Amino acid sequence: MEKTEEVNNKKRLSDIREIYKFLKGCKKDFFISTFFMVLRVCSDLIHPIIFGLTIEVIAKRESFDEIIYYSLLMFVVGMIGRVFWIGEYGFRVRYSHSVRRVIRYNLFKKVLALEVKAFDEVRNGELLNRIDNETNKITSLFDGLVSTILYSIRAAFVMLMILKINIYVGLVVFISMIINYYNFEIAGKKLKKIHQENRLNDDSMKSNLQQSLAGIRDVKALGIKENVYKKFEYDHENYLKIDSKAKIVSFIQMFVGTFISRFVRFAGILIGGYFVYVGSLELRYLVAITTYLAYISATVHDIGSFNQKSKDIEVAIERIMYILNNKEYEDETFGNEELDNTNGNIKFENIEFGYDDDSVLNNITLDIKQNELTALVGKSGSGKSTIFSLLLRFYDYRKGKITIDGIEINKFNENSLRENISVIRQEPFLFNVSIKENLLMVKEDATDEEIETVCKKAHIHHYISELKDGYETVVGEGGVNLSGGQKQRLAIARALLKGSKILLFDEATSALDNKAQEIIKNTINELKENHTIVVIAHRLSTIVDADNIIMIDDGKVVAQGKHEELMDKNDIYKELYSLNN
């Protein structure tokens, strides 16, 4: 048990050190804030003595000038403390913002660098929680830690001063601190377990909520609003149930701490009052003790609150370090080769790949030539989309080699690979901003003329021009304000603006009406003069003019050629063509 605790403590310190590495640029504001905090704590120690003197002078009723002097001195010292607090607070806000900025930016950058497999297996709600909620919690760690340490030091000095004033009151305070330590320790262990449990439940709730809102049209169309609501209600009730456990443990901890503090104040005043009564303690010191005991009580409350938060923060650190240390998923890795002025010749040589132990592609060999339209056809699950995923390097193949212009794709740097390949999906992803902003995402310095040129090539400019706000029209969440064909033409324009030589169409016409399908088909035929185009086709009628049609079945190339050749020689192709047309 002790070994486990020691290991946990070492891991905890290691995680905090790792987090601290990201905060080196924030140190200046941190130390200035801490400096002001130290000055404020010092003023807090002086103030009770002056307060005691003021009360004693008033009680003597000998000199009103002395009353004015000590009252004014007490006011000045108190205001100086407030000035120090303003400095502390101002730099603490700056520091907190810097911490939040650095951790959140690094975490999001790390998430973006994760392999695609991570996004297949980890829920988006969980990642959002870690980037947002956990970052906010960690921000308060260093802030609260320094405050707690300084207040603890202040409490230690206060106790020494109380011991010097009266040893009996000091012993009562010392014993109360020991009892409170065990109170915090016991509650802390329970709280950490509860917070870990509730974090998992919160991830589930956020993920389900996000999916429900993202798919709200399908939720309504399917008539499952009640089921979705019940799922949310169940998750939320479970969250509240677990959170109630944490609140009860916190309440008991704070109640015990408050009881001890109140008792210490009662005992301190009683003991001090007795010594004033018998004449062995001056009234000024009893007043100082009373104030100091209030400091002790406040410190116990602050330490108790931080103890509760720290267990929540420990869980937050563990969850963030899980991402930052990349324990389960690897970062995407790229080479150093530049791909300038690519021709767009693609070759797959004896490629083998599987997502898990199962094999999806078996000894695939493809020769996709520049400035041609190549179509991949086959039954669902045959491996067509996987070929795109490998070419985009969302996954890496087990055996074989994929090259562009004779260079293996894992040797290219990320920009070269991503800039030269664009994919137009059946449901292209669009940001909920204007049409123009969606296009500028891929080329920030694009001129209006460049944007209009690519939109004309994609046969979308005329439609945009007729809109009330033109290129400033907001497309809505996921491009909901545009039709399927319009979204795809906008995605084509985006790819052209990016300057991609290789265009991948992933079943881009399967969900379109005949008119939209014809527009996309004509657009593809026009683009193939200057681009390497690869199409995954569901409707085979859209690729009858392809320069090369590759038939994929069960992860293997079973036939290839032009439409007429395959209709004559391949029964599977003929069957697929008949079924889909």
C-alpha positions in Angstrom: 0.0 0.0 0.0 2.8 2.4 0.9 4.7 1.5 -2.3 1.6 2.3 -4.4 1.2 5.6 -2.6 4.8 6.4 -3.2 4.5 5.5 -6.9 1.4 7.7 -7.2 3.1 10.6 -5.5 6.1 10.3 -7.9 3.8 10.2 -10.9 1.9 13.2 -9.6 5.0 15.2 -9.2 6.2 14.1 -12.6 3.0 15.2 -14.2 3.1 18.6 -12.5 6.7 19.0 -13.7 5.7 18.2 -17.3 2.9 20.7 -17.1 5.3 23.3 -15.7 7.6 22.9 -18.7 4.8 24.5 -20.8 4.6 27.5 -18.4 8.2 28.8 -18.6 7.1 31.8 -20.6 4.5 32.7 -18.0 7.0 32.9 -15.1 7.4 36.7 -15.0 3.7 37.4 -14.2 3.7 34.5 -11.8 6.6 35.8 -9.7 5.4 39.4 -9.7 2.0 38.2 -8.5 3.7 36.1 -5.8 5.8 39.0 -4.8 2.7 41.2 -4.2 1.1 38.3 -2.4 4.1 38.0 0.0 3.9 41.8 0.8 0.2 41.5 1.4 0.7 38.5 3.8 3.4 40.6 5.7 0.9 43.5 6.0 -1.7 40.9 7.3 0.7 39.9 10.1 1.4 43.5 11.2 -2.2 44.7 11.1 -3.5 42.7 14.2 -0.8 44.1 16.4 -1.7 47.7 15.4 -5.4 46.8 15.8 -4.7 45.5 19.3 -2.8 48.7 20.2 -5.7 50.8 18.9 -8.2 48.9 21.0 -6.0 49.2 24.1 -5.5 53.0 23.6 -9.3 53.4 23.3 -9.9 51.3 26.4 -7.5 53.5 28.5 -9.2 56.7 27.4 -6.1 58.7 28.2 -5.3 60.5 24.9 -7.6 61.1 21.9 -4.5 62.0 19.8 -3.2 58.5 20.3 -6.5 57.1 19.3 -6.3 59.2 16.1 -2.7 58.1 15.5 -3.3 54.4 15.9 -6.6 54.4 14.0 -4.9 56.3 11.1 -1.9 53.9 11.2 -4.3 50.9 11.1 -6.1 52.4 8.2 -2.9 53.1 6.3 -1.5 49.6 6.9 -4.8 48.1 5.8 -4.9 50.2 2.6 -1.3 49.3 1.8 -2.4 45.6 2.1 -5.2 46.3 -0.3 -2.8 48.0 -2.8 -0.6 44.9 -2.6 -3.8 42.8 -3.2 -4.6 44.8 -6.4 -1.1 44.2 -7.7 -1.3 40.5 -6.8 -4.8 40.2 -8.5 -3.8 42.0 -11.7 -0.8 39.9 -12.4 -2.6 36.8 -11.3 -5.2 37.4 -14.0 -2.5 37.9 -16.6 -0.7 34.8 -15.4 -3.9 32.7 -15.4 -4.7 33.8 -19.0 -1.1 32.9 -20.0 -1.3 29.5 -18.4 -4.7 28.8 -20.0 -3.4 30.0 -23.4 -0.2 27.9 -23.3 -1.7 24.6 -22.1 -4.8 24.9 -24.3 -2.8 25.8 -27.4 -0.3 23.0 -26.8 -3.0 20.5 -26.1 -5.0 21.4 -29.2 -1.9 21.2 -31.3 -1.2 17.8 -29.9 -4.7 16.6 -30.6 -4.4 17.8 -34.2 -1.2 15.9 -34.6 -2.7 12.6 -33.4 -3.1 9.8 -35.9 -6.6 9.4 -37.4 -7.0 6.1 -35.4 -7.3 8.2 -32.2 -10.4 10.1 -33.6 -11.9 6.8 -34.6 -11.7 5.4 -31.1 -11.9 8.5 -28.8 -15.2 10.4 -28.5 -15.1 14.0 -29.6 -16.8 15.0 -26.3 -13.9 13.5 -24.4 -11.3 15.5 -26.4 -13.3 18.7 -26.0 -13.6 18.2 -22.2 -9.8 17.8 -22.0 -9.0 20.8 -24.1 -11.5 23.1 -22.3 -12.6 21.9 -18.9 -9.4 20.3 -17.8 -7.3 23.3 -18.9 -9.4 25.6 -16.8 -8.9 23.4 -13.8 -5.1 23.2 -14.2 -5.0 27.0 -14.5 -6.2 27.2 -10.9 -3.7 24.7 -9.7 -0.6 26.8 -9.7 -2.6 29.9 -8.6 -4.2 28.0 -5.7 -1.0 26.1 -4.8 1.1 29.3 -4.3 -1.8 30.9 -2.3 -2.1 27.9 -0.1 1.6 27.6 0.5 1.9 31.3 1.4 -1.2 31.2 3.6 0.2 28.1 5.3 3.5 30.0 5.9 1.5 32.9 7.2 -0.4 30.4 9.5 3.0 29.0 10.7 4.2 32.5 11.6 0.9 33.3 13.2 1.2 30.2 15.3 4.7 31.1 16.3 3.5 34.6 17.3 0.6 33.1 19.3 3.1 30.7 21.0 5.2 33.6 21.9 2.3 35.5 23.3 0.7 32.5 25.1 2.0 29.0 24.9 -1.3 27.4 25.9 -3.3 29.0 23.1 -0.4 28.1 20.7 -0.6 24.4 21.7 -4.4 24.4 21.0 -3.7 25.8 17.5 -0.9 23.3 16.9 -3.1 20.3 17.8 -6.0 21.6 15.7 -3.7 21.7 12.6 -2.7 18.1 13.1 -6.3 17.0 13.3 -7.2 19.1 10.2 -4.3 17.5 8.2 -5.8 14.0 8.7 -9.3 15.4 8.0 -8.1 16.7 4.6 -6.0 13.6 3.8 -9.0 11.2 4.3 -11.4 13.4 2.3 -8.9 13.9 -0.5 -8.5 10.2 -1.3 -12.2 9.8 -1.5 -12.7 12.9 -3.6 -10.1 11.8 -6.2 -11.9 8.5 -6.8 -15.2 10.2 -7.2 -13.9 12.8 -9.6 -12.3 10.1 -11.8 -15.6 8.3 -12.0 -17.6 11.5 -12.8 -15.1 12.6 -15.5 -15.8 9.4 -17.5 -19.6 10.0 -17.0 -19.2 13.6 -18.1 -17.3 12.6 -21.2 -20.1 10.2 -22.2 -22.8 12.9 -21.5 -21.0 15.6 -23.6 -20.3 13.1 -26.5 -23.9 12.0 -26.7 -25.1 15.6 -26.4 -22.8 16.7 -29.2 -23.8 13.9 -31.5 -27.5 14.6 -30.8 -27.2 18.2 -31.7 -25.0 17.5 -34.8 -27.5 15.0 -36.1 -30.6 17.0 -35.0 -32.3 16.7 -38.4 -32.0 12.9 -38.4 -33.1 12.8 -34.8 -36.3 14.7 -35.7 -36.8 12.8 -38.9 -36.5 9.4 -37.2 -38.9 10.5 -34.5 -36.4 9.6 -31.7 -36.4 12.9 -29.8 -37.8 11.1 -26.8 -35.1 8.4 -26.8 -32.4 11.0 -27.2 -33.9 13.0 -24.3 -34.1 9.9 -22.1 -30.4 9.1 -22.8 -29.4 12.6 -21.9 -31.6 12.6 -18.8 -30.1 9.2 -17.7 -26.5 10.5 -18.2 -27.2 13.7 -16.4 -28.9 12.1 -13.4 -26.0 9.7 -13.1 -23.6 12.7 -13.2 -25.6 14.5 -10.5 -25.7 11.3 -8.4 -21.9 11.0 -8.5 -21.4 14.7 -8.0 -23.6 14.5 -4.9 -21.2 12.0 -3.4 -18.4 14.5 -3.9 -20.5 17.3 -2.4 -21.2 15.2 0.7 -17.6 14.3 1.2 -16.6 18.0 0.7 -19.3 19.1 3.1 -18.2 16.7 5.9 -14.6 17.8 5.4 -15.5 21.5 5.6 -17.9 20.9 8.5 -15.2 19.1 10.5 -12.7 21.8 9.6 -15.1 24.6 10.5 -16.0 22.9 13.8 -12.3 22.6 14.7 -11.6 26.3 13.8 -14.6 27.6 15.7 -13.6 25.5 18.7 -10.0 26.8 18.5 -11.3 30.4 18.4 -13.5 29.7 21.4 -10.7 28.0 23.3 -8.2 30.7 22.4 -10.4 33.6 23.5 -11.4 31.7 26.7 -7.7 30.9 27.6 -6.5 34.4 26.5 -9.4 36.0 28.4 -8.4 34.1 31.5 -4.8 35.4 31.4 -6.0 39.0 30.8 -8.4 38.5 33.8 -5.5 37.4 36.1 -3.3 40.2 34.8 -0.6 38.1 33.0 -1.6 39.1 29.4 -2.2 42.6 28.0 -5.4 43.4 26.3 -3.6 44.3 23.0 -2.3 40.8 22.7 -5.7 39.2 23.3 -7.1 41.4 20.5 -4.1 40.3 18.3 -4.7 36.6 19.2 -8.3 37.0 18.2 -7.4 38.4 14.8 -4.7 35.8 14.3 -7.1 33.0 15.2 -9.4 34.4 12.5 -6.4 34.1 10.1 -5.9 30.5 11.1 -9.6 29.8 10.6 -9.5 31.4 7.1 -6.3 29.5 6.2 -7.9 26.2 7.3 -10.9 27.0 5.0 -8.6 27.9 2.1 -6.5 24.8 2.5 -9.7 22.7 2.8 -11.1 24.3 -0.4 -7.8 23.8 -2.2 -7.6 20.2 -1.0 -11.0 19.5 -2.6 -10.0 21.3 -5.8 -6.6 19.7 -5.9 -8.1 16.2 -6.2 -10.2 17.4 -9.1 -7.1 19.0 -10.6 -5.0 15.8 -10.2 -7.5 14.0 -12.3 -7.4 16.9 -14.9 -3.6 16.7 -15.0 -3.7 12.9 -15.5 -6.2 13.3 -18.4 -4.2 16.1 -20.1 -0.9 14.2 -19.7 -2.6 11.2 -21.2 -2.9 13.2 -24.4 0.4 15.2 -24.1 2.4 12.1 -23.4 0.6 10.2 -26.2 0.4 7.0 -24.2 -1.8 5.1 -26.6 -1.8 6.9 -29.9 1.2 8.0 -31.9 1.7 11.3 -33.6 1.6 11.5 -37.3 5.1 11.4 -38.7 6.3 12.8 -42.0 9.5 12.9 -44.0 11.5 15.9 -45.3 10.9 15.6 -49.1 9.4 18.6 -50.8 6.8 17.9 -53.6 7.1 20.9 -55.9 5.4 21.0 -59.3 4.1 17.5 -59.0 3.0 15.6 -62.1 0.5 13.5 -60.1 1.5 10.0 -61.1 0.5 7.6 -58.3 1.6 4.0 -57.9 0.5 1.3 -55.3 2.9 -1.6 -55.3 1.9 -4.8 -53.6 0.1 -3.0 -50.8 -1.1 -4.9 -47.8 -3.2 -3.3 -45.0 -5.6 -4.0 -42.2 -7.1 -1.9 -39.4 -6.7 -4.5 -36.8 -5.6 -8.1 -37.3 -8.0 -8.5 -40.3 -6.6 -7.8 -43.7 -8.5 -5.2 -45.8 -6.2 -4.8 -48.8 -4.2 -7.8 -50.2 -1.3 -7.3 -52.5 -2.9 -4.2 -54.2 -1.1 -2.8 -57.2 -2.3 0.3 -59.0 -1.0 2.6 -61.6 -2.8 5.9 -61.6 -1.6 8.3 -64.3 -1.5 12.1 -64.4 -4.2 14.1 -66.1 -6.5 11.1 -66.3 -9.7 10.1 -64.6 -9.3 6.8 -62.8 -12.4 5.2 -61.1 -12.4 2.7 -58.3 -15.5 0.5 -58.2 -16.6 -2.5 -56.2 -19.1 -3.7 -53.6 -19.3 -1.9 -50.2 -16.5 -3.0 -47.9 -14.2 -4.0 -50.8 -11.5 -1.6 -49.7 -12.0 1.4 -52.0 -12.2 4.1 -49.3 -9.2 2.5 -47.5 -7.1 3.2 -50.6 -7.9 6.9 -50.2 -7.0 6.7 -46.5 -3.6 5.2 -47.3 -2.9 7.8 -50.0 -3.8 10.6 -47.6 -1.6 8.9 -45.0 -4.4 8.7 -42.4 -3.1 5.2 -41.9 0.2 3.6 -42.9 0.4 0.3 -44.9 2.0 -2.8 -43.6 3.8 -3.9 -46.7 4.5 -2.6 -50.2 5.0 1.0 -51.4 2.9 4.0 -52.4 4.7 6.6 -54.5 3.8 9.9 -56.1 6.1 10.8 -59.0 8.4 7.9 -58.0 8.9 9.2 -54.4 7.4 7.1 -51.5 4.7 9.1 -49.8 6.0 8.6 -46.2 9.1 10.6 -47.3 7.1 13.8 -48.0 6.8 16.5 -45.4 3.2 17.2 -44.3 2.6 20.4 -46.2 3.8 18.8 -49.5 1.5 15.8 -49.1 -1.6 17.8 -47.9 -1.3 20.6 -50.4 -1.1 18.4 -53.4 -4.0 16.1 -52.5 -7.6 17.1 -51.9 -10.5 14.9 -51.2 -14.2 15.8 -52.1 -16.5 13.6 -50.0 -20.1 12.7 -50.4 -20.8 15.1 -47.5 -17.9 17.7 -47.6 -17.0 19.3 -44.3 -17.7 23.1 -44.2 -17.2 25.5 -41.3 -20.2 27.5 -40.1 -18.8 30.7 -41.5 -19.3 32.6 -44.9 -18.6 31.0 -48.2 -15.6 33.2 -48.7 -14.1 32.4 -45.3 -14.5 28.7 -46.0 -12.4 29.2 -49.1 -9.8 31.4 -47.4 -9.2 28.6 -44.9 -6.9 26.9 -47.5 -5.3 30.1 -48.8 -5.5 33.1 -46.5 -4.1 35.6 -49.0 -6.3 34.6 -51.9 -7.8 37.6 -53.8 -11.4 38.0 -54.7 -10.4 37.4 -58.4 -8.8 34.1 -57.5 -11.8 33.0 -55.5 -14.2 33.8 -58.3 -12.0 32.0 -60.9 -12.0 28.7 -59.0 -15.7 29.0 -58.3 -16.4 29.4 -62.0 -14.3 26.3 -62.7 -16.4 24.5 -60.1 -19.6 25.8 -61.6 -20.7 27.4 -58.3 -20.0 31.1 -59.0 -23.3 31.8 -60.7 -25.3 30.4 -57.8 -23.2 32.4 -55.2 -23.7 35.6 -57.2 -27.5 35.3 -57.0 -27.4 35.0 -53.2 -28.4 38.1 -51.2 -25.0 38.3 -49.4 -23.0 36.7 -52.2 -19.7 35.3 -51.0 -20.4 36.6 -47.5 -23.4 34.2 -47.1 -23.0 32.0 -44.0 -23.3 28.3 -44.9 -24.6 27.1 -41.6 -23.6 24.2 -39.4 -22.0 21.6 -41.7 -23.1 23.6 -44.7 -26.8 23.1 -44.0 -27.8 26.1 -46.0 -26.4 24.6 -49.2 -27.6 21.6 -51.2 -25.5 18.5 -51.5 -24.4 19.4 -55.0 -23.6 23.0 -54.0 -21.5 21.8 -51.0 -19.5 19.5 -53.3 -18.9 22.2 -55.9 -17.8 24.5 -53.1 -15.4 21.7 -51.9 -14.1 21.4 -55.5 -13.5 25.2 -55.6 -11.7 24.9 -52.2 -9.4 22.1 -53.6 -8.6 24.2 -56.7 -7.8 27.3 -54.6 -5.5 25.2 -52.5 -3.7 24.2 -55.8 -4.0 20.4 -55.4 -2.8 18.5 -58.4 -4.5 15.2 -57.2 -8.3 15.3 -56.6 -10.0 12.4 -54.8 -13.8 12.1 -55.1 -15.2 9.7 -52.5 -18.6 8.7 -53.9 -19.2 12.4 -54.5 -22.3 11.9 -56.8 -24.0 9.0 -55.1 -26.6 11.1 -53.1 -27.2 13.8 -55.8 -30.2 14.3 -58.1 -29.6 13.8 -61.8 -29.0 17.5 -62.6 -26.5 18.0 -59.8 -24.8 14.7 -60.7 -24.5 15.8 -64.3 -22.9 19.1 -63.2 -20.3 17.3 -61.0 -19.6 14.8 -63.8 -19.0 17.6 -66.3 -16.8 19.5 -63.8 -14.7 16.4 -63.2 -14.3 15.8 -67.0 -13.1 19.4 -67.4 -10.7 19.2 -64.5 -8.9 16.0 -65.6 -7.0 18.0 -68.3 -4.8 19.4 -65.6 -5.4 17.1 -62.6 -5.0 13.5 -61.6 -8.5 12.5 -60.6 -9.5 9.4 -58.7 -13.2 8.7 -58.2 -14.8 6.1 -55.9 -18.0 5.5 -57.8 -21.3 4.2 -56.6 -23.3 5.1 -59.7 -21.3 3.5 -62.4 -23.0 5.6 -65.1 -21.0 8.6 -63.8 -17.7 7.0 -64.7 -18.3 5.4 -68.1 -16.0 8.0 -69.6 -13.1 7.2 -67.2 -9.7 6.6 -68.7 -9.3 3.6 -66.4 -11.8 1.8 -64.2 -10.3 -0.5 -61.5 -12.5 -3.2 -60.1 -11.8 -4.0 -56.4 -13.3 -7.1 -54.8 -12.4 -8.4 -51.3 -9.3 -6.2 -51.0 -7.9 -7.2 -54.4 -7.8 -5.8 -57.9 -9.8 -8.3 -60.0 -10.1 -6.3 -63.3 -9.3 -3.0 -64.9 -9.8 -1.2 -68.2 -12.3 1.1 -69.9 -16.1 0.7 -69.4 -16.7 -1.1 -72.7 -13.9 -3.6 -72.0 -15.2 -4.4 -68.5 -18.7 -4.8 -69.7 -17.5 -7.4 -72.2 -15.0 -9.3 -70.0 -16.1 -8.9 -66.3 -19.3 -10.4 -65.0 -19.0 -8.7 -61.6 -18.7 -5.3 -63.2 -21.6 -6.0 -65.5 -23.7 -7.0 -62.5 -22.8 -3.9 -60.6 -23.6 -1.7 -63.6 -27.0 -3.3 -64.0 -27.8 -3.0 -60.3 -26.9 0.7 -60.1 -28.3 2.0 -63.4 
